[in-house]
Amino acid sequence: MLKLYYSPGACALASHVALEEAGATYELHKIDLRQGQQKTPEYLAINPAGVTPALATDQGVITQNVAILTYVAQTHPQAGLVDFDDSFAFARMQAFNAWMASSLHPAIGKALFSRPPLEGAARDEAIEQALAKYDLAEQHLFVGPWALGENHSATDGYLIVFTRWARQAGLLDAGRFPRLNAHLDKVQARPAVARVLEVEGLTAV
Ligand SMILES: N[C@@H](CCC(=O)N[C@@H](CS)C(=O)NCC(=O)O)C(=O)O
């Protein structure tokens, strides 16, 4: 059976949402990042990179949300989480997901979760740089009403990781990011997402 290693509210939420939306049969294993469980020998044997998520499958472990989302979608085609039939749509999905992993996540992660925390001008600059990424999503990458257009996809559950963090930090201004705000509300209202939030001990933000 699939087993997802996750930390509540962290980026593994994207993979958790995909599994739930897919109707997959899976187990959860919580990794407490604050306690440093991601760096224990037991977890490093699963993911030597020492980060969550990791998805254990019968064939081995898959890391990286981008890969896990595609794997879950491909192994549960009835859920329609990724459009594998349209090469262009598939490439656009990969572009959006890869941008979140390589650009949006590091930028907002630096602003909010640096250890030690950023302060003063350094924090302001990091927030400004992160918000420029949200501007890009709001104005260019996000299609609407779902992230990739007319159809819900695995990208929606990934995007809300970062819009949740921004809203919790008071950074998802309704005037500056109307589409991202509406999208976050819409995705959090999905039954599968509500179940995931409850299981992770979270609430809609
Ligand atoms: N690009 C990776 C990022 C994984 C990642 O950085 N996960 C964070 C949580 S959002 C983590 O586990 N950090 C723990 C640490 O760096 O010690 C993915 O999307 O899977």
Ligand as a Chemical Component Dictionary entry (heavy atoms), coordinates in Angstrom:
data_LIG
# 
_chem_comp.id                   LIG 
_chem_comp.type                 NON-POLYMER 
_chem_comp.pdbx_formal_charge   0 
_chem_comp.three_letter_code    LIG 
# 
loop_
_chem_comp_atom.comp_id 
_chem_comp_atom.atom_id 
_chem_comp_atom.alt_atom_id 
_chem_comp_atom.type_symbol 
_chem_comp_atom.charge 
_chem_comp_atom.model_Cartn_x 
_chem_comp_atom.model_Cartn_y 
_chem_comp_atom.model_Cartn_z 
_chem_comp_atom.pdbx_ordinal 
LIG N1  N1  N 0 10.744 20.482 -3.785 1  
LIG C1  C1  C 0 10.429 19.630 -2.663 2  
LIG C2  C2  C 0 10.558 20.444 -1.392 3  
LIG C3  C3  C 0 10.525 19.584 -0.167 4  
LIG C4  C4  C 0 10.716 20.439 1.095  5  
LIG O1  O1  O 0 11.527 21.377 1.108  6  
LIG N2  N2  N 0 9.967  20.106 2.165  7  
LIG C5  C5  C 0 10.046 20.844 3.391  8  
LIG C6  C6  C 0 8.665  21.090 3.969  9  
LIG S1  S1  S 0 7.707  22.191 2.951  10 
LIG C7  C7  C 0 10.831 20.062 4.433  11 
LIG O2  O2  O 0 10.565 18.898 4.637  12 
LIG N3  N3  N 0 11.770 20.723 5.117  13 
LIG C8  C8  C 0 12.491 20.130 6.192  14 
LIG C9  C9  C 0 13.902 20.590 6.259  15 
LIG O3  O3  O 0 14.368 21.292 5.340  16 
LIG O4  O4  O 0 14.554 20.234 7.232  17 
LIG C10 C10 C 0 9.021  19.063 -2.854 18 
LIG O5  O5  O 0 8.142  19.766 -3.350 19 
LIG O6  O6  O 0 8.794  17.884 -2.541 20 
# 
loop_
_chem_comp_bond.comp_id 
_chem_comp_bond.atom_id_1 
_chem_comp_bond.atom_id_2 
_chem_comp_bond.value_order 
_chem_comp_bond.pdbx_ordinal 
LIG N1  C1  SING 1  
LIG C1  C2  SING 2  
LIG C1  C10 SING 3  
LIG C2  C3  SING 4  
LIG C3  C4  SING 5  
LIG C4  O1  DOUB 6  
LIG C4  N2  SING 7  
LIG N2  C5  SING 8  
LIG C5  C6  SING 9  
LIG C5  C7  SING 10 
LIG C6  S1  SING 11 
LIG C7  O2  DOUB 12 
LIG C7  N3  SING 13 
LIG N3  C8  SING 14 
LIG C8  C9  SING 15 
LIG C9  O3  DOUB 16 
LIG C9  O4  SING 17 
LIG C10 O5  DOUB 18 
LIG C10 O6  SING 19 
# 
